[in-house]
Amino acid sequence: MMLNNQRVWDKTRAAFGIVLLLLFSYLMFGIIFPYTSGRLDIDFLLTKQHIIHLLHYRWAFYFHIFSSLLILLSGLTQFSSYVLRQWPQVHRWVGKAYVVLILFISGPAALIMSFYGNGGWPARISFVLLSLLWWGFTFHAWRLALQRQFQAHAHFMIRSFALTLSAISLRLYQLLINSYFDVDPEVLYIFLSWFSWLGNLAVAEWVIYKRSRVMTGPPPT
């Protein structure tokens, strides 16, 4: 009976995770779609009119945002034990695409953008750290997979994906706080530039801790 309850809980949790990830992907698509027009005077780019003439910034911006949706959707296969069991090749190939996109496209582009982040240097330092950790966690996860250290690999992929979700976290927190509180926009942005990824990383460490407890089991009495 307890085993059946655990299976129901696992399936419910997995279904909730899929729905949440699809919702996040939908929100990200809504953010990205206006930029397919190629216009430089819309949405976020309105705050970048003083640097939009910089070719390297424009390239970094478009590489980063257009690869982000693919990176986000990859979570549908990377954290599903069912996919890992039934279609291990899908897990591996999507995982490779995730790593390549971050290490060679989105990660470097994010780092370039970090030096021009809104909120001044307090926020820019946060974005630089976020970009470096995102790249570093992903690179280390890839190395661990090559070394067949799969449990450690999974832990670093969780950390990497937690940072992937920071773009969504920042916008959701910004929307919620602005709806209920009157906060100075610049102060709020600086705060969220840190909390959006540190909060996600804290959740990731909790998930890793819980997974490790399940793997090792309770200590002997």
PyMOL CGO cylinders between C-alpha atoms (Angstrom):
from pymol import cmd
from pymol.cgo import CYLINDER

trace = [
    CYLINDER, 0.00, 0.00, 0.00, 2.80, 2.41, 0.91, 0.3, 1, 1, 1, 1, 1, 1,
    CYLINDER, 2.80, 2.41, 0.91, 4.58, 1.55, -2.36, 0.3, 1, 1, 1, 1, 1, 1,
    CYLINDER, 4.58, 1.55, -2.36, 1.42, 2.33, -4.35, 0.3, 1, 1, 1, 1, 1, 1,
    CYLINDER, 1.42, 2.33, -4.35, 1.02, 5.64, -2.51, 0.3, 1, 1, 1, 1, 1, 1,
    CYLINDER, 1.02, 5.64, -2.51, 4.63, 6.52, -3.29, 0.3, 1, 1, 1, 1, 1, 1,
    CYLINDER, 4.63, 6.52, -3.29, 4.10, 5.76, -6.97, 0.3, 1, 1, 1, 1, 1, 1,
    CYLINDER, 4.10, 5.76, -6.97, 0.98, 7.92, -7.06, 0.3, 1, 1, 1, 1, 1, 1,
    CYLINDER, 0.98, 7.92, -7.06, 2.88, 10.73, -5.37, 0.3, 1, 1, 1, 1, 1, 1,
    CYLINDER, 2.88, 10.73, -5.37, 5.80, 10.38, -7.80, 0.3, 1, 1, 1, 1, 1, 1,
    CYLINDER, 5.80, 10.38, -7.80, 3.48, 10.48, -10.81, 0.3, 1, 1, 1, 1, 1, 1,
    CYLINDER, 3.48, 10.48, -10.81, 1.57, 13.46, -9.42, 0.3, 1, 1, 1, 1, 1, 1,
    CYLINDER, 1.57, 13.46, -9.42, 4.80, 15.33, -8.74, 0.3, 1, 1, 1, 1, 1, 1,
    CYLINDER, 4.80, 15.33, -8.74, 6.10, 14.52, -12.23, 0.3, 1, 1, 1, 1, 1, 1,
    CYLINDER, 6.10, 14.52, -12.23, 2.84, 15.68, -13.86, 0.3, 1, 1, 1, 1, 1, 1,
    CYLINDER, 2.84, 15.68, -13.86, 2.91, 18.91, -11.84, 0.3, 1, 1, 1, 1, 1, 1,
    CYLINDER, 2.91, 18.91, -11.84, 6.53, 19.50, -12.89, 0.3, 1, 1, 1, 1, 1, 1,
    CYLINDER, 6.53, 19.50, -12.89, 5.66, 18.99, -16.57, 0.3, 1, 1, 1, 1, 1, 1,
    CYLINDER, 5.66, 18.99, -16.57, 2.70, 21.38, -16.38, 0.3, 1, 1, 1, 1, 1, 1,
    CYLINDER, 2.70, 21.38, -16.38, 4.80, 23.98, -14.59, 0.3, 1, 1, 1, 1, 1, 1,
    CYLINDER, 4.80, 23.98, -14.59, 7.63, 23.69, -17.10, 0.3, 1, 1, 1, 1, 1, 1,
    CYLINDER, 7.63, 23.69, -17.10, 5.21, 23.99, -20.02, 0.3, 1, 1, 1, 1, 1, 1,
    CYLINDER, 5.21, 23.99, -20.02, 3.72, 27.07, -18.37, 0.3, 1, 1, 1, 1, 1, 1,
    CYLINDER, 3.72, 27.07, -18.37, 7.18, 28.60, -17.96, 0.3, 1, 1, 1, 1, 1, 1,
    CYLINDER, 7.18, 28.60, -17.96, 7.97, 27.78, -21.60, 0.3, 1, 1, 1, 1, 1, 1,
    CYLINDER, 7.97, 27.78, -21.60, 4.74, 29.45, -22.69, 0.3, 1, 1, 1, 1, 1, 1,
    CYLINDER, 4.74, 29.45, -22.69, 5.63, 32.55, -20.67, 0.3, 1, 1, 1, 1, 1, 1,
    CYLINDER, 5.63, 32.55, -20.67, 9.12, 32.57, -22.17, 0.3, 1, 1, 1, 1, 1, 1,
    CYLINDER, 9.12, 32.57, -22.17, 7.67, 32.25, -25.67, 0.3, 1, 1, 1, 1, 1, 1,
    CYLINDER, 7.67, 32.25, -25.67, 5.47, 35.26, -24.95, 0.3, 1, 1, 1, 1, 1, 1,
    CYLINDER, 5.47, 35.26, -24.95, 8.53, 37.23, -23.89, 0.3, 1, 1, 1, 1, 1, 1,
    CYLINDER, 8.53, 37.23, -23.89, 10.60, 36.17, -26.91, 0.3, 1, 1, 1, 1, 1, 1,
    CYLINDER, 10.60, 36.17, -26.91, 8.04, 36.37, -29.72, 0.3, 1, 1, 1, 1, 1, 1,
    CYLINDER, 8.04, 36.37, -29.72, 7.93, 40.20, -30.09, 0.3, 1, 1, 1, 1, 1, 1,
    CYLINDER, 7.93, 40.20, -30.09, 11.67, 40.20, -30.86, 0.3, 1, 1, 1, 1, 1, 1,
    CYLINDER, 11.67, 40.20, -30.86, 11.17, 38.07, -33.97, 0.3, 1, 1, 1, 1, 1, 1,
    CYLINDER, 11.17, 38.07, -33.97, 10.10, 41.31, -35.66, 0.3, 1, 1, 1, 1, 1, 1,
    CYLINDER, 10.10, 41.31, -35.66, 13.70, 42.54, -35.50, 0.3, 1, 1, 1, 1, 1, 1,
    CYLINDER, 13.70, 42.54, -35.50, 12.58, 45.86, -34.06, 0.3, 1, 1, 1, 1, 1, 1,
    CYLINDER, 12.58, 45.86, -34.06, 15.00, 47.52, -31.64, 0.3, 1, 1, 1, 1, 1, 1,
    CYLINDER, 15.00, 47.52, -31.64, 12.48, 49.81, -29.94, 0.3, 1, 1, 1, 1, 1, 1,
    CYLINDER, 12.48, 49.81, -29.94, 10.24, 47.32, -28.11, 0.3, 1, 1, 1, 1, 1, 1,
    CYLINDER, 10.24, 47.32, -28.11, 9.89, 45.89, -24.60, 0.3, 1, 1, 1, 1, 1, 1,
    CYLINDER, 9.89, 45.89, -24.60, 13.24, 45.26, -22.87, 0.3, 1, 1, 1, 1, 1, 1,
    CYLINDER, 13.24, 45.26, -22.87, 15.21, 46.88, -25.69, 0.3, 1, 1, 1, 1, 1, 1,
    CYLINDER, 15.21, 46.88, -25.69, 13.57, 50.21, -24.89, 0.3, 1, 1, 1, 1, 1, 1,
    CYLINDER, 13.57, 50.21, -24.89, 15.83, 50.31, -21.81, 0.3, 1, 1, 1, 1, 1, 1,
    CYLINDER, 15.83, 50.31, -21.81, 18.89, 49.68, -24.02, 0.3, 1, 1, 1, 1, 1, 1,
    CYLINDER, 18.89, 49.68, -24.02, 18.60, 52.48, -26.54, 0.3, 1, 1, 1, 1, 1, 1,
    CYLINDER, 18.60, 52.48, -26.54, 21.89, 53.97, -25.33, 0.3, 1, 1, 1, 1, 1, 1,
    CYLINDER, 21.89, 53.97, -25.33, 23.82, 50.79, -26.23, 0.3, 1, 1, 1, 1, 1, 1,
    CYLINDER, 23.82, 50.79, -26.23, 21.67, 49.21, -28.94, 0.3, 1, 1, 1, 1, 1, 1,
    CYLINDER, 21.67, 49.21, -28.94, 24.10, 50.49, -31.57, 0.3, 1, 1, 1, 1, 1, 1,
    CYLINDER, 24.10, 50.49, -31.57, 26.74, 48.09, -30.21, 0.3, 1, 1, 1, 1, 1, 1,
    CYLINDER, 26.74, 48.09, -30.21, 26.81, 45.16, -32.61, 0.3, 1, 1, 1, 1, 1, 1,
    CYLINDER, 26.81, 45.16, -32.61, 28.23, 42.68, -30.09, 0.3, 1, 1, 1, 1, 1, 1,
    CYLINDER, 28.23, 42.68, -30.09, 25.44, 43.49, -27.64, 0.3, 1, 1, 1, 1, 1, 1,
    CYLINDER, 25.44, 43.49, -27.64, 22.73, 42.98, -30.26, 0.3, 1, 1, 1, 1, 1, 1,
    CYLINDER, 22.73, 42.98, -30.26, 24.21, 39.64, -31.32, 0.3, 1, 1, 1, 1, 1, 1,
    CYLINDER, 24.21, 39.64, -31.32, 24.51, 38.53, -27.70, 0.3, 1, 1, 1, 1, 1, 1,
    CYLINDER, 24.51, 38.53, -27.70, 20.93, 39.57, -26.96, 0.3, 1, 1, 1, 1, 1, 1,
    CYLINDER, 20.93, 39.57, -26.96, 19.39, 37.67, -29.88, 0.3, 1, 1, 1, 1, 1, 1,
    CYLINDER, 19.39, 37.67, -29.88, 21.55, 34.57, -29.41, 0.3, 1, 1, 1, 1, 1, 1,
    CYLINDER, 21.55, 34.57, -29.41, 20.63, 34.48, -25.73, 0.3, 1, 1, 1, 1, 1, 1,
    CYLINDER, 20.63, 34.48, -25.73, 16.88, 34.94, -26.00, 0.3, 1, 1, 1, 1, 1, 1,
    CYLINDER, 16.88, 34.94, -26.00, 16.29, 32.70, -29.02, 0.3, 1, 1, 1, 1, 1, 1,
    CYLINDER, 16.29, 32.70, -29.02, 18.26, 29.81, -27.54, 0.3, 1, 1, 1, 1, 1, 1,
    CYLINDER, 18.26, 29.81, -27.54, 16.61, 30.18, -24.12, 0.3, 1, 1, 1, 1, 1, 1,
    CYLINDER, 16.61, 30.18, -24.12, 13.30, 28.57, -25.12, 0.3, 1, 1, 1, 1, 1, 1,
    CYLINDER, 13.30, 28.57, -25.12, 15.06, 25.40, -26.37, 0.3, 1, 1, 1, 1, 1, 1,
    CYLINDER, 15.06, 25.40, -26.37, 17.14, 25.29, -23.20, 0.3, 1, 1, 1, 1, 1, 1,
    CYLINDER, 17.14, 25.29, -23.20, 14.04, 25.64, -21.04, 0.3, 1, 1, 1, 1, 1, 1,
    CYLINDER, 14.04, 25.64, -21.04, 12.11, 22.94, -22.93, 0.3, 1, 1, 1, 1, 1, 1,
    CYLINDER, 12.11, 22.94, -22.93, 14.98, 20.49, -22.54, 0.3, 1, 1, 1, 1, 1, 1,
    CYLINDER, 14.98, 20.49, -22.54, 13.95, 20.09, -18.89, 0.3, 1, 1, 1, 1, 1, 1,
    CYLINDER, 13.95, 20.09, -18.89, 11.01, 17.98, -20.09, 0.3, 1, 1, 1, 1, 1, 1,
    CYLINDER, 11.01, 17.98, -20.09, 13.44, 15.15, -20.86, 0.3, 1, 1, 1, 1, 1, 1,
    CYLINDER, 13.44, 15.15, -20.86, 16.37, 15.82, -18.57, 0.3, 1, 1, 1, 1, 1, 1,
    CYLINDER, 16.37, 15.82, -18.57, 14.53, 15.44, -15.27, 0.3, 1, 1, 1, 1, 1, 1,
    CYLINDER, 14.53, 15.44, -15.27, 12.09, 12.68, -16.18, 0.3, 1, 1, 1, 1, 1, 1,
    CYLINDER, 12.09, 12.68, -16.18, 13.01, 9.27, -14.77, 0.3, 1, 1, 1, 1, 1, 1,
    CYLINDER, 13.01, 9.27, -14.77, 10.48, 7.74, -17.18, 0.3, 1, 1, 1, 1, 1, 1,
    CYLINDER, 10.48, 7.74, -17.18, 12.25, 9.21, -20.23, 0.3, 1, 1, 1, 1, 1, 1,
    CYLINDER, 12.25, 9.21, -20.23, 15.60, 8.14, -18.80, 0.3, 1, 1, 1, 1, 1, 1,
    CYLINDER, 15.60, 8.14, -18.80, 14.38, 4.56, -18.44, 0.3, 1, 1, 1, 1, 1, 1,
    CYLINDER, 14.38, 4.56, -18.44, 12.34, 4.23, -21.62, 0.3, 1, 1, 1, 1, 1, 1,
    CYLINDER, 12.34, 4.23, -21.62, 14.24, 6.48, -24.03, 0.3, 1, 1, 1, 1, 1, 1,
    CYLINDER, 14.24, 6.48, -24.03, 17.80, 6.94, -22.75, 0.3, 1, 1, 1, 1, 1, 1,
    CYLINDER, 17.80, 6.94, -22.75, 18.94, 8.10, -26.19, 0.3, 1, 1, 1, 1, 1, 1,
    CYLINDER, 18.94, 8.10, -26.19, 16.47, 10.98, -26.09, 0.3, 1, 1, 1, 1, 1, 1,
    CYLINDER, 16.47, 10.98, -26.09, 17.78, 11.95, -22.66, 0.3, 1, 1, 1, 1, 1, 1,
    CYLINDER, 17.78, 11.95, -22.66, 21.37, 11.89, -23.92, 0.3, 1, 1, 1, 1, 1, 1,
    CYLINDER, 21.37, 11.89, -23.92, 20.80, 13.80, -27.16, 0.3, 1, 1, 1, 1, 1, 1,
    CYLINDER, 20.80, 13.80, -27.16, 18.64, 16.50, -25.60, 0.3, 1, 1, 1, 1, 1, 1,
    CYLINDER, 18.64, 16.50, -25.60, 21.17, 16.75, -22.76, 0.3, 1, 1, 1, 1, 1, 1,
    CYLINDER, 21.17, 16.75, -22.76, 23.96, 17.27, -25.28, 0.3, 1, 1, 1, 1, 1, 1,
    CYLINDER, 23.96, 17.27, -25.28, 21.93, 19.99, -27.01, 0.3, 1, 1, 1, 1, 1, 1,
    CYLINDER, 21.93, 19.99, -27.01, 21.32, 21.67, -23.62, 0.3, 1, 1, 1, 1, 1, 1,
    CYLINDER, 21.32, 21.67, -23.62, 25.04, 21.64, -22.83, 0.3, 1, 1, 1, 1, 1, 1,
    CYLINDER, 25.04, 21.64, -22.83, 26.12, 22.88, -26.28, 0.3, 1, 1, 1, 1, 1, 1,
    CYLINDER, 26.12, 22.88, -26.28, 23.58, 25.72, -26.25, 0.3, 1, 1, 1, 1, 1, 1,
    CYLINDER, 23.58, 25.72, -26.25, 24.69, 26.93, -22.83, 0.3, 1, 1, 1, 1, 1, 1,
    CYLINDER, 24.69, 26.93, -22.83, 28.45, 26.45, -23.20, 0.3, 1, 1, 1, 1, 1, 1,
    CYLINDER, 28.45, 26.45, -23.20, 28.80, 27.88, -26.70, 0.3, 1, 1, 1, 1, 1, 1,
    CYLINDER, 28.80, 27.88, -26.70, 25.84, 30.16, -27.31, 0.3, 1, 1, 1, 1, 1, 1,
    CYLINDER, 25.84, 30.16, -27.31, 23.56, 31.27, -24.50, 0.3, 1, 1, 1, 1, 1, 1,
    CYLINDER, 23.56, 31.27, -24.50, 26.11, 31.25, -21.66, 0.3, 1, 1, 1, 1, 1, 1,
    CYLINDER, 26.11, 31.25, -21.66, 28.74, 33.44, -23.39, 0.3, 1, 1, 1, 1, 1, 1,
    CYLINDER, 28.74, 33.44, -23.39, 25.97, 35.71, -24.72, 0.3, 1, 1, 1, 1, 1, 1,
    CYLINDER, 25.97, 35.71, -24.72, 24.54, 36.09, -21.20, 0.3, 1, 1, 1, 1, 1, 1,
    CYLINDER, 24.54, 36.09, -21.20, 27.97, 37.01, -19.87, 0.3, 1, 1, 1, 1, 1, 1,
    CYLINDER, 27.97, 37.01, -19.87, 28.38, 39.74, -22.50, 0.3, 1, 1, 1, 1, 1, 1,
    CYLINDER, 28.38, 39.74, -22.50, 24.94, 41.11, -21.66, 0.3, 1, 1, 1, 1, 1, 1,
    CYLINDER, 24.94, 41.11, -21.66, 25.74, 41.04, -17.94, 0.3, 1, 1, 1, 1, 1, 1,
    CYLINDER, 25.74, 41.04, -17.94, 28.21, 43.90, -18.27, 0.3, 1, 1, 1, 1, 1, 1,
    CYLINDER, 28.21, 43.90, -18.27, 25.41, 46.10, -19.62, 0.3, 1, 1, 1, 1, 1, 1,
    CYLINDER, 25.41, 46.10, -19.62, 22.70, 45.00, -17.17, 0.3, 1, 1, 1, 1, 1, 1,
    CYLINDER, 22.70, 45.00, -17.17, 20.12, 47.42, -15.83, 0.3, 1, 1, 1, 1, 1, 1,
    CYLINDER, 20.12, 47.42, -15.83, 20.41, 48.41, -12.18, 0.3, 1, 1, 1, 1, 1, 1,
    CYLINDER, 20.41, 48.41, -12.18, 24.02, 49.57, -12.29, 0.3, 1, 1, 1, 1, 1, 1,
    CYLINDER, 24.02, 49.57, -12.29, 26.99, 47.61, -10.96, 0.3, 1, 1, 1, 1, 1, 1,
    CYLINDER, 26.99, 47.61, -10.96, 25.16, 46.05, -7.98, 0.3, 1, 1, 1, 1, 1, 1,
    CYLINDER, 25.16, 46.05, -7.98, 22.92, 44.21, -10.46, 0.3, 1, 1, 1, 1, 1, 1,
    CYLINDER, 22.92, 44.21, -10.46, 25.67, 43.69, -13.05, 0.3, 1, 1, 1, 1, 1, 1,
    CYLINDER, 25.67, 43.69, -13.05, 27.87, 41.89, -10.55, 0.3, 1, 1, 1, 1, 1, 1,
    CYLINDER, 27.87, 41.89, -10.55, 24.96, 39.57, -9.83, 0.3, 1, 1, 1, 1, 1, 1,
    CYLINDER, 24.96, 39.57, -9.83, 24.38, 38.86, -13.52, 0.3, 1, 1, 1, 1, 1, 1,
    CYLINDER, 24.38, 38.86, -13.52, 28.09, 38.21, -14.12, 0.3, 1, 1, 1, 1, 1, 1,
    CYLINDER, 28.09, 38.21, -14.12, 28.17, 35.72, -11.23, 0.3, 1, 1, 1, 1, 1, 1,
    CYLINDER, 28.17, 35.72, -11.23, 24.97, 34.11, -12.49, 0.3, 1, 1, 1, 1, 1, 1,
    CYLINDER, 24.97, 34.11, -12.49, 26.40, 33.71, -16.00, 0.3, 1, 1, 1, 1, 1, 1,
    CYLINDER, 26.40, 33.71, -16.00, 29.68, 32.24, -14.74, 0.3, 1, 1, 1, 1, 1, 1,
    CYLINDER, 29.68, 32.24, -14.74, 27.95, 29.80, -12.36, 0.3, 1, 1, 1, 1, 1, 1,
    CYLINDER, 27.95, 29.80, -12.36, 25.45, 28.78, -15.05, 0.3, 1, 1, 1, 1, 1, 1,
    CYLINDER, 25.45, 28.78, -15.05, 28.27, 28.01, -17.45, 0.3, 1, 1, 1, 1, 1, 1,
    CYLINDER, 28.27, 28.01, -17.45, 30.39, 26.35, -14.75, 0.3, 1, 1, 1, 1, 1, 1,
    CYLINDER, 30.39, 26.35, -14.75, 27.64, 24.11, -13.37, 0.3, 1, 1, 1, 1, 1, 1,
    CYLINDER, 27.64, 24.11, -13.37, 26.71, 22.99, -16.88, 0.3, 1, 1, 1, 1, 1, 1,
    CYLINDER, 26.71, 22.99, -16.88, 30.31, 22.28, -17.84, 0.3, 1, 1, 1, 1, 1, 1,
    CYLINDER, 30.31, 22.28, -17.84, 30.89, 20.31, -14.66, 0.3, 1, 1, 1, 1, 1, 1,
    CYLINDER, 30.89, 20.31, -14.66, 27.66, 18.33, -15.18, 0.3, 1, 1, 1, 1, 1, 1,
    CYLINDER, 27.66, 18.33, -15.18, 28.89, 17.39, -18.67, 0.3, 1, 1, 1, 1, 1, 1,
    CYLINDER, 28.89, 17.39, -18.67, 32.30, 16.28, -17.34, 0.3, 1, 1, 1, 1, 1, 1,
    CYLINDER, 32.30, 16.28, -17.34, 30.66, 14.16, -14.65, 0.3, 1, 1, 1, 1, 1, 1,
    CYLINDER, 30.66, 14.16, -14.65, 28.48, 12.46, -17.26, 0.3, 1, 1, 1, 1, 1, 1,
    CYLINDER, 28.48, 12.46, -17.26, 31.58, 11.63, -19.32, 0.3, 1, 1, 1, 1, 1, 1,
    CYLINDER, 31.58, 11.63, -19.32, 33.13, 10.15, -16.17, 0.3, 1, 1, 1, 1, 1, 1,
    CYLINDER, 33.13, 10.15, -16.17, 29.93, 8.14, -15.61, 0.3, 1, 1, 1, 1, 1, 1,
    CYLINDER, 29.93, 8.14, -15.61, 29.40, 9.74, -12.19, 0.3, 1, 1, 1, 1, 1, 1,
    CYLINDER, 29.40, 9.74, -12.19, 25.69, 9.95, -12.87, 0.3, 1, 1, 1, 1, 1, 1,
    CYLINDER, 25.69, 9.95, -12.87, 24.41, 10.90, -9.43, 0.3, 1, 1, 1, 1, 1, 1,
    CYLINDER, 24.41, 10.90, -9.43, 26.80, 13.84, -9.17, 0.3, 1, 1, 1, 1, 1, 1,
    CYLINDER, 26.80, 13.84, -9.17, 25.97, 14.67, -12.81, 0.3, 1, 1, 1, 1, 1, 1,
    CYLINDER, 25.97, 14.67, -12.81, 22.26, 14.84, -11.94, 0.3, 1, 1, 1, 1, 1, 1,
    CYLINDER, 22.26, 14.84, -11.94, 22.97, 17.14, -9.01, 0.3, 1, 1, 1, 1, 1, 1,
    CYLINDER, 22.97, 17.14, -9.01, 24.89, 19.64, -11.15, 0.3, 1, 1, 1, 1, 1, 1,
    CYLINDER, 24.89, 19.64, -11.15, 22.22, 19.50, -13.85, 0.3, 1, 1, 1, 1, 1, 1,
    CYLINDER, 22.22, 19.50, -13.85, 19.66, 20.43, -11.18, 0.3, 1, 1, 1, 1, 1, 1,
    CYLINDER, 19.66, 20.43, -11.18, 21.84, 23.40, -10.19, 0.3, 1, 1, 1, 1, 1, 1,
    CYLINDER, 21.84, 23.40, -10.19, 22.29, 24.39, -13.83, 0.3, 1, 1, 1, 1, 1, 1,
    CYLINDER, 22.29, 24.39, -13.83, 18.58, 24.22, -14.59, 0.3, 1, 1, 1, 1, 1, 1,
    CYLINDER, 18.58, 24.22, -14.59, 17.72, 26.17, -11.44, 0.3, 1, 1, 1, 1, 1, 1,
    CYLINDER, 17.72, 26.17, -11.44, 19.81, 29.00, -12.86, 0.3, 1, 1, 1, 1, 1, 1,
    CYLINDER, 19.81, 29.00, -12.86, 18.17, 28.52, -16.26, 0.3, 1, 1, 1, 1, 1, 1,
    CYLINDER, 18.17, 28.52, -16.26, 14.84, 29.29, -14.56, 0.3, 1, 1, 1, 1, 1, 1,
    CYLINDER, 14.84, 29.29, -14.56, 16.15, 32.52, -13.04, 0.3, 1, 1, 1, 1, 1, 1,
    CYLINDER, 16.15, 32.52, -13.04, 14.97, 34.54, -16.05, 0.3, 1, 1, 1, 1, 1, 1,
    CYLINDER, 14.97, 34.54, -16.05, 11.42, 33.38, -15.38, 0.3, 1, 1, 1, 1, 1, 1,
    CYLINDER, 11.42, 33.38, -15.38, 11.80, 33.86, -11.61, 0.3, 1, 1, 1, 1, 1, 1,
    CYLINDER, 11.80, 33.86, -11.61, 12.93, 37.46, -11.99, 0.3, 1, 1, 1, 1, 1, 1,
    CYLINDER, 12.93, 37.46, -11.99, 9.92, 38.39, -14.11, 0.3, 1, 1, 1, 1, 1, 1,
    CYLINDER, 9.92, 38.39, -14.11, 7.41, 36.54, -11.94, 0.3, 1, 1, 1, 1, 1, 1,
    CYLINDER, 7.41, 36.54, -11.94, 8.71, 38.10, -8.72, 0.3, 1, 1, 1, 1, 1, 1,
    CYLINDER, 8.71, 38.10, -8.72, 8.78, 41.50, -10.37, 0.3, 1, 1, 1, 1, 1, 1,
    CYLINDER, 8.78, 41.50, -10.37, 5.17, 41.14, -11.47, 0.3, 1, 1, 1, 1, 1, 1,
    CYLINDER, 5.17, 41.14, -11.47, 3.95, 39.90, -8.08, 0.3, 1, 1, 1, 1, 1, 1,
    CYLINDER, 3.95, 39.90, -8.08, 5.78, 42.52, -6.02, 0.3, 1, 1, 1, 1, 1, 1,
    CYLINDER, 5.78, 42.52, -6.02, 4.70, 45.38, -8.29, 0.3, 1, 1, 1, 1, 1, 1,
    CYLINDER, 4.70, 45.38, -8.29, 1.10, 44.20, -8.00, 0.3, 1, 1, 1, 1, 1, 1,
    CYLINDER, 1.10, 44.20, -8.00, 0.99, 44.42, -4.21, 0.3, 1, 1, 1, 1, 1, 1,
    CYLINDER, 0.99, 44.42, -4.21, 3.76, 46.78, -3.09, 0.3, 1, 1, 1, 1, 1, 1,
    CYLINDER, 3.76, 46.78, -3.09, 4.98, 50.23, -3.99, 0.3, 1, 1, 1, 1, 1, 1,
    CYLINDER, 4.98, 50.23, -3.99, 8.74, 49.73, -4.33, 0.3, 1, 1, 1, 1, 1, 1,
    CYLINDER, 8.74, 49.73, -4.33, 11.32, 51.88, -6.06, 0.3, 1, 1, 1, 1, 1, 1,
    CYLINDER, 11.32, 51.88, -6.06, 11.84, 50.14, -9.45, 0.3, 1, 1, 1, 1, 1, 1,
    CYLINDER, 11.84, 50.14, -9.45, 15.63, 50.38, -9.38, 0.3, 1, 1, 1, 1, 1, 1,
    CYLINDER, 15.63, 50.38, -9.38, 15.92, 49.07, -5.81, 0.3, 1, 1, 1, 1, 1, 1,
    CYLINDER, 15.92, 49.07, -5.81, 13.51, 46.24, -6.65, 0.3, 1, 1, 1, 1, 1, 1,
    CYLINDER, 13.51, 46.24, -6.65, 15.46, 45.30, -9.77, 0.3, 1, 1, 1, 1, 1, 1,
    CYLINDER, 15.46, 45.30, -9.77, 18.75, 45.16, -7.86, 0.3, 1, 1, 1, 1, 1, 1,
    CYLINDER, 18.75, 45.16, -7.86, 17.17, 42.99, -5.17, 0.3, 1, 1, 1, 1, 1, 1,
    CYLINDER, 17.17, 42.99, -5.17, 15.59, 40.64, -7.72, 0.3, 1, 1, 1, 1, 1, 1,
    CYLINDER, 15.59, 40.64, -7.72, 18.77, 40.44, -9.78, 0.3, 1, 1, 1, 1, 1, 1,
    CYLINDER, 18.77, 40.44, -9.78, 20.23, 38.55, -6.80, 0.3, 1, 1, 1, 1, 1, 1,
    CYLINDER, 20.23, 38.55, -6.80, 17.18, 36.84, -5.32, 0.3, 1, 1, 1, 1, 1, 1,
    CYLINDER, 17.18, 36.84, -5.32, 15.91, 35.48, -8.66, 0.3, 1, 1, 1, 1, 1, 1,
    CYLINDER, 15.91, 35.48, -8.66, 18.84, 33.05, -8.89, 0.3, 1, 1, 1, 1, 1, 1,
    CYLINDER, 18.84, 33.05, -8.89, 19.99, 32.69, -5.27, 0.3, 1, 1, 1, 1, 1, 1,
    CYLINDER, 19.99, 32.69, -5.27, 16.46, 31.66, -4.32, 0.3, 1, 1, 1, 1, 1, 1,
    CYLINDER, 16.46, 31.66, -4.32, 16.37, 29.12, -7.14, 0.3, 1, 1, 1, 1, 1, 1,
    CYLINDER, 16.37, 29.12, -7.14, 19.76, 27.77, -6.12, 0.3, 1, 1, 1, 1, 1, 1,
    CYLINDER, 19.76, 27.77, -6.12, 18.58, 27.36, -2.53, 0.3, 1, 1, 1, 1, 1, 1,
    CYLINDER, 18.58, 27.36, -2.53, 15.60, 25.33, -3.77, 0.3, 1, 1, 1, 1, 1, 1,
    CYLINDER, 15.60, 25.33, -3.77, 17.96, 23.27, -5.96, 0.3, 1, 1, 1, 1, 1, 1,
    CYLINDER, 17.96, 23.27, -5.96, 20.16, 22.45, -2.96, 0.3, 1, 1, 1, 1, 1, 1,
    CYLINDER, 20.16, 22.45, -2.96, 17.08, 21.36, -1.00, 0.3, 1, 1, 1, 1, 1, 1,
    CYLINDER, 17.08, 21.36, -1.00, 16.00, 19.08, -3.89, 0.3, 1, 1, 1, 1, 1, 1,
    CYLINDER, 16.00, 19.08, -3.89, 19.52, 17.62, -4.10, 0.3, 1, 1, 1, 1, 1, 1,
    CYLINDER, 19.52, 17.62, -4.10, 19.52, 17.02, -0.34, 0.3, 1, 1, 1, 1, 1, 1,
    CYLINDER, 19.52, 17.02, -0.34, 16.17, 15.22, -0.52, 0.3, 1, 1, 1, 1, 1, 1,
    CYLINDER, 16.17, 15.22, -0.52, 17.31, 13.13, -3.49, 0.3, 1, 1, 1, 1, 1, 1,
    CYLINDER, 17.31, 13.13, -3.49, 20.48, 12.18, -1.67, 0.3, 1, 1, 1, 1, 1, 1,
    CYLINDER, 20.48, 12.18, -1.67, 18.47, 11.09, 1.38, 0.3, 1, 1, 1, 1, 1, 1,
    CYLINDER, 18.47, 11.09, 1.38, 16.30, 8.87, -0.83, 0.3, 1, 1, 1, 1, 1, 1,
    CYLINDER, 16.30, 8.87, -0.83, 19.37, 7.38, -2.55, 0.3, 1, 1, 1, 1, 1, 1,
    CYLINDER, 19.37, 7.38, -2.55, 21.26, 6.59, 0.65, 0.3, 1, 1, 1, 1, 1, 1,
    CYLINDER, 21.26, 6.59, 0.65, 18.27, 5.80, 2.83, 0.3, 1, 1, 1, 1, 1, 1,
    CYLINDER, 18.27, 5.80, 2.83, 17.91, 6.64, 6.54, 0.3, 1, 1, 1, 1, 1, 1,
    CYLINDER, 17.91, 6.64, 6.54, 20.96, 6.26, 8.75, 0.3, 1, 1, 1, 1, 1, 1,
    CYLINDER, 20.96, 6.26, 8.75, 21.23, 2.97, 10.68, 0.3, 1, 1, 1, 1, 1, 1,
    CYLINDER, 21.23, 2.97, 10.68, 19.85, 2.94, 14.20, 0.3, 1, 1, 1, 1, 1, 1,
]
cmd.load_cgo(trace, "trace")
